Amino acid sequence: MITCKFCNSKQLKKILNLGSTPLANSYVIKYQDFKFEKSYPLELRLCKKCKLIQAPHNISPNKIFVNYDYLSGISSTWTKHCNEFFKKITKKFKYNVKKDTIVEIASNDGTLLKFFQKKKFNCIGVEPSKYAASIAKKNKIYTINKFLTPQLANIIKKKNKNISLIVANNVIAHVLNINSFIKSLSLLCDESTTLTIEFPHVGNLFKKLQYDTIYHEHHYYYSLESIQNLLAKYNLYIFDVEKIKIHGGSFRIYVRKSNKSVSKSKRLLAEIKKELEMKLYSSKSLKKLNLDVKKTKINAIKYLKKLKNNNVKISAYGAAAKGNTFLNYCKINSEIIDYVYDSNKLKQNKFLPGSRIKILDPKMIKKNKPDYIIILPWNIKEEIIKTYKYAKTWGCKFLVLLPAIKIY
């Protein structure tokens, strides 16, 4: 029987089913290798007890994250976000370069930590991806190429007594053993440590139809209510929250370790109240979500087939995981989209999982001259349109398909 991965409750309710799809980041090197491609059920369930929305599969993290093609430094939007975070957090808490240690969990290629390193902070990155960790190490950022575990947390804590800031941005959704992960964060903290966590709010899944953020490496989809439940079990308490624009709308929570509940900011109390008023888990909300998701699929297929019948050339930009969820759910493949372009060299000349669309260097846009470019990572659409605006010289249009069809 499937039980909640956090509280072990058997009270799980299926709330969304996106069919069976390959792993979103399992890019295929040779076309003939598609005969070995595996698909896995992609669905969401709600734990009625702790309110944690989760994907019920148990795919090993080693299968997903050790050979991982995502590099955070590729996106100028993300790099800018990291720089702004660095400036804000160092101003807010006035850390001491000589005494304070900064730890980032899932530090990837070190894009965030490099801003701290430039100011001579003692920095530690924890990153399971071999390639991302190797890039960080080349840039002289101390990086431990492992998954965070309680054992590793104890080792880091023993060697570093003044851990003042722990950053866990866009990682808490990716961890299969969530109890082990939160316990590890708690072990790294003392009562003077600030822990910051960024995550897309589940309200955006419902209200903005961001269902393309559902893929196998995202095990959890958090509300403030559910993340408070997780943290409190390990004596971690949210004391403030900020709404941020990254990833189509996220929360940044500020957390402190304590033996008792800490006082909440007015901002946090207001967001908790707003979330309750959304009635996310009501039958009405869940029914509407399912109907709206199906509607986007019908509209996208109908629109693209109409374009294709007019003999236009359709490409896409961004070999992103969210794009793969959307394409595979909608059954949009290489018969409709000629190519997908991506600036990440690790992905170029491979094929998207499921849809079998070839990934090309963006330099090929000028040669192929598509009539339409679908922007799959809609959260950085402004960056993409600005970078490739030259395509408009031959009449090319940019398309976003979620939450509704929009032409740029």
Buried (B, 14 or more C-beta within 10 A) or exposed (E): EEEBBBBEEEEBEEBBBBEEBBBBBBBBEEEEEEEEBEBEEBBBBBBEBBBBBBBBEEBEBEEBBBEBBBBBBBBEBBBEBBBEBBEEBBEEEEBEEEEBBBBBBBBBBBBBBBBBBEEEBBBBBBBBBEBBBBBBBEBEBBBBBEBBBBEBBEEBBEEBEBBBBBBBBBBBBBBBBBBBBBBBBBBBBBEEBBBBBBBBBBBBBBBBBBBBBBBBBBBBBBBBBBBBBBBEBBBBBBBBBBEBEBBBBBBBBBBBBEEEEBEBBEEBEEBBEEBEEBEBBEEEBBEEBEEBBEEBBEBBBEEBEEBBEEEBBBBBBBBBBBBBBBBBBBEBBBEBBBBBBBBBEBBBEBBBBBBBBBBBBBEBBEEEBBBBBBBBBBBBBEBBBEBBEEBEEEEBBBBBBBBEBEEB
